[in-house]
Amino acid sequence: MFDFAPRVWASTAILLFACTAYAQPSLEEVWQLGEGIARPESVIFDADRDLLYLSNIDGAPTDKDGNGYLSRISTDGKMLEQKWVTGGMNAPKGMAIVGDRLYVADIDVLVEIQLPSGKILQRYPVNEDGDSFLNDVTADKEGRVYVSCSSLSKIYRLANGQFDVWLDDPDFQNPNGLKVVDGNLIAAAADGAAENPGASRYLRKIDLQNRRIEPLVNRTPVGGIDAVEPNRKGGYFLSDWAAGKVLFFSPQGKVYLLKQLGRGTADLDYVDQQKRIYLPIMMSDRLIAYQVKR
């Protein structure tokens, strides 16, 4: 005798799982801000103060011209303080918050800033030969700060006041976007080898304990990924700077195009409690807020 009920339940469960797994999010624009913004590269939400910090390069991304600055912006799109942090900043890019400290990548130095004053407390230089291009920044739950150096194909770490190379692996070239998630560093490669460009543009999972590198899901190229932001459900919001795309990477590795925008879709931040994405558009000097819809 066939037991039909369990088969029906199993089929229904599989169907529900499939619908949940491949439910594509969508983005609805909430506001745009352009005034006072100059080549924005990264934005980060400060939950303790309910505001945003925006890094402005205001020039070329490798020029040590002293033009760079950080802005403070409200979550409803109002400029609170255009040049909140200046003074010796050149081309600030990725940022991470650890307690009352904001860490910012600036070409060849990691800048430590006090919150909420905006006072620069310390600069941690890259003490190596070669042209450094520090890019994205993230931190683990112990407060250790990780920084990608796209030009030297290395990842640095600030721990106990020491800023040193943490990962230098020939199989992982030109790192850009970084995010610590559940004991792993999720990392994106900006490009592939010269003989096969783009082939290594897939997301990696790097174990923080033993530094073992594995594909996050598979080795299918995703793009020249800048931002890597988890949605707390196993998926990731991504930005592709050169292609001008905002993407969603599902837990199963399926990639959805959410927005096709202009070149320069930079280091976005996703705020889960707001279900909102904040996205700098570098080449058109804009910051856009999107509500995430299912």
HELIX and SHEET records of a PDB file:
HELIX    1   1 PHE A    4  ALA A   21  1                                  18    
HELIX    2   2 MET A  282  SER A  284  5                                   3    
SHEET    1   A 4 SER A  26  LEU A  33  0                                        
SHEET    2   A 4 ARG A 286  LYS A 293 -1                                        
SHEET    3   A 4 ARG A 276  ILE A 281 -1                                        
SHEET    4   A 4 ASP A 269  VAL A 271 -1                                        
SHEET    1   B 4 PRO A  40  ASP A  46  0                                        
SHEET    2   B 4 LEU A  51  ASN A  56 -1                                        
SHEET    3   B 4 TYR A  69  SER A  74 -1                                        
SHEET    4   B 4 MET A  79  VAL A  85 -1                                        
SHEET    1   C 4 PRO A  92  VAL A  98  0                                        
SHEET    2   C 4 ARG A 101  ASP A 106 -1                                        
SHEET    3   C 4 VAL A 109  GLN A 114 -1                                        
SHEET    4   C 4 ILE A 120  PRO A 125 -1                                        
SHEET    1   D 4 LEU A 134  ALA A 139  0                                        
SHEET    2   D 4 VAL A 145  CYS A 149 -1                                        
SHEET    3   D 4 LYS A 154  ALA A 159 -1                                        
SHEET    4   D 4 GLN A 162  LEU A 167 -1                                        
SHEET    1   E 4 PRO A 175  VAL A 181  0                                        
SHEET    2   E 4 ASN A 184  ALA A 189 -1                                        
SHEET    3   E 4 LEU A 203  ASP A 207 -1                                        
SHEET    4   E 4 ILE A 213  PRO A 215 -1                                        
SHEET    1   F 4 ILE A 225  PRO A 230  0                                        
SHEET    2   F 4 TYR A 236  ASP A 240 -1                                        
SHEET    3   F 4 LYS A 245  PHE A 249 -1                                        
SHEET    4   F 4 VAL A 255  GLN A 260 -1                                        
END                                                                             
